[in-house]
Amino acid sequence: MSTQVERAQSLEHLHAAPEILRVVNVWDVVSARTVAALPETRAIATAGHSIAATYGYADGQIPIETMLDMVGRIVDAVGDLPVTADLDDGHGDAGETVRRAIGAGVVGANVEDRLRPLAESVAVVEAIVAAGEAEGVPFVLNARTDAFVRAGGRSVEDSVADAIERGRAYLDAGASLVFVPGILDADVTRRLVEGIGERKVSVIGLPGSLSSSEYEALGVARISYGPMTQRVALTALQDLAADLYAGGVIPASTRSLN
């Protein structure tokens, strides 16, 4: 059984490797076990949006106690795999939230800046890094900037510049990676990697995004899929229900994964 420190170090090494780290987001114990069972799985990432939806909350509105309870259950379910959690914007006190997440066994996290003033956002990163140091865990912060998803009507050039400025500041403050969600084409991704650093940019896979292999070739460290994995699962469930209502049957290819 690996220690929490070893799992954190493993996650850091996976980000630095030439091969992009593909993390397929999970939202409860059974989804985590299903993904963890695949030999290709190197780490587990939780999806905050999906966990909130599981409990009937809007994204970002789930109580931290409820979120961390599920995250802890996921950690316990996946053995030696490192778990990185989506912790929204830190739930009002990012340092304390991360301290509690570490107590649940987490070794890394995404925390959103929501385009707050840069100095304020840097202070959040510093608080998270300090929490990891105080707990004796080399916590792997995937510092998220909303430079694209909260861009409003500004130009792509302005969003790229903002993401680079924020990303460099977050890395200087101790973050391991910079998460830039959005549908990023090859040119934008190349500029982000050039400005923030090789194997220092994390992206999300969305309809219309590049493939993970294409992002890998551009120097991206990690790709995750946020709420999309749960949406695919729910789409399959709703389609099955419609088929069953129409007189269909359970497919013979169905596997016993629960």
CORKA-V820030 format. One record per pair of residues at least 12 apart in sequence whose ideal C-beta (glycine too) atoms are under 8 Angstrom apart, sorted by the first residue. I is the first residue (numbers start at 1). J is the second residue. Records with the same first field share a line. If there is no record, write none. Layout:
I->J ; J
This chain:
1->79 ; 80
2->80
4->102 ; 105 ; 107 ; 137
5->136 ; 137 ; 138
7->80 ; 81 ; 82 ; 83 ; 107
8->82 ; 107 ; 108 ; 137 ; 138 ; 139 ; 140
9->138
10->43 ; 82
11->43 ; 82 ; 84 ; 107 ; 108 ; 140
12->138 ; 140 ; 176
14->42 ; 43 ; 82 ; 222
15->140 ; 176 ; 177 ; 199 ; 221 ; 222
16->199 ; 221
17->199
18->199
19->216
20->212 ; 213 ; 215 ; 216 ; 220 ; 221 ; 222 ; 223
21->42 ; 43 ; 221 ; 222 ; 223
22->40 ; 42 ; 212 ; 222 ; 223
23->42 ; 43 ; 44 ; 45 ; 84 ; 222 ; 223 ; 224 ; 225
24->41 ; 45 ; 224 ; 225 ; 229
25->45 ; 46 ; 47 ; 50 ; 86 ; 224 ; 225 ; 226 ; 227 ; 228 ; 229 ; 230
26->44 ; 45 ; 46 ; 47 ; 50 ; 74 ; 229
27->46 ; 47 ; 50 ; 51 ; 53 ; 54 ; 70 ; 229 ; 230
28->51 ; 54 ; 70 ; 73 ; 74
29->73 ; 74 ; 77
30->257 ; 258
31->229 ; 230 ; 233
32->44 ; 74 ; 77 ; 78
33->77 ; 78 ; 257
34->257
36->77 ; 78 ; 79 ; 81
41->81
42->81
43->81 ; 82 ; 83 ; 84
44->74 ; 78 ; 81 ; 82 ; 83 ; 84
45->83 ; 84 ; 85 ; 86 ; 224
46->70 ; 71 ; 74 ; 83 ; 84 ; 85 ; 86
47->86 ; 225 ; 226 ; 227 ; 229 ; 230
48->60 ; 62 ; 67 ; 85 ; 86 ; 87 ; 88 ; 110
49->86 ; 226 ; 227 ; 230
50->226 ; 227 ; 229 ; 230
51->67 ; 70 ; 71 ; 86
52->67
53->227 ; 230
54->70 ; 230
55->70
59->88 ; 227
60->88 ; 89
64->91 ; 97 ; 100
67->87 ; 88 ; 91
68->100 ; 101 ; 104
71->83 ; 85 ; 101 ; 104 ; 106
72->104 ; 105
75->104 ; 105 ; 106
76->105
82->107 ; 108 ; 140
83->105 ; 106 ; 107 ; 108
84->106 ; 107 ; 108 ; 109 ; 110 ; 140 ; 142
85->101 ; 106 ; 108 ; 109 ; 110
86->109 ; 110 ; 226
87->101 ; 109 ; 110 ; 111
88->111 ; 112
89->111 ; 112 ; 113 ; 114
90->111 ; 112 ; 124 ; 128
94->111 ; 124 ; 127 ; 128 ; 131
95->127 ; 128 ; 130 ; 131
96->131
98->111 ; 127 ; 128 ; 131 ; 132 ; 139
99->131 ; 134 ; 135
102->131 ; 132 ; 135 ; 137 ; 139
103->135
107->137 ; 139 ; 140
108->139 ; 140 ; 141 ; 142 ; 176
109->128 ; 139 ; 140 ; 141 ; 142
110->142 ; 143 ; 144 ; 179
111->124 ; 125 ; 128 ; 141 ; 143 ; 144
112->144 ; 146
113->143 ; 144 ; 145 ; 146 ; 166
114->146 ; 150
115->145 ; 146 ; 147 ; 150 ; 162
118->165 ; 166 ; 169
121->145 ; 166 ; 169 ; 170
122->169 ; 170 ; 173
125->141 ; 143 ; 169 ; 170 ; 173 ; 174 ; 175
126->173 ; 174
128->141 ; 174 ; 175
129->141 ; 173 ; 174 ; 175
140->176 ; 177
141->170 ; 174 ; 175 ; 176 ; 177
142->175 ; 176 ; 177 ; 178 ; 179 ; 202 ; 222
143->167 ; 170 ; 171 ; 175 ; 177 ; 178 ; 179
144->178 ; 179 ; 180 ; 181
145->162 ; 163 ; 166 ; 167 ; 170 ; 178 ; 179 ; 180
146->181
147->159 ; 160 ; 162 ; 163 ; 166 ; 180 ; 182
148->163 ; 180 ; 181 ; 182 ; 184
149->181 ; 182
156->188
160->188 ; 191 ; 192 ; 195
163->178 ; 180 ; 192 ; 195 ; 196
164->191 ; 192 ; 195 ; 196
166->178
167->180 ; 192 ; 195 ; 196 ; 197 ; 200 ; 201
168->195 ; 196
171->196 ; 197 ; 200
177->200 ; 201 ; 202 ; 221 ; 222
178->196 ; 200 ; 201 ; 202
179->202 ; 203 ; 204
180->192 ; 201 ; 202 ; 203
181->203 ; 204 ; 226
182->204 ; 206
183->206 ; 208 ; 209
184->203 ; 209 ; 210
185->210
186->210 ; 214 ; 218
189->201 ; 203 ; 210 ; 215 ; 218 ; 220
190->218
193->218 ; 219 ; 220
198->219
199->219 ; 220 ; 221
200->221
201->219 ; 220 ; 221
202->220 ; 221 ; 222 ; 223 ; 224
203->215 ; 220 ; 222 ; 223 ; 224
204->223 ; 224 ; 225 ; 226
205->223 ; 224 ; 225 ; 228
206->226 ; 228
207->228
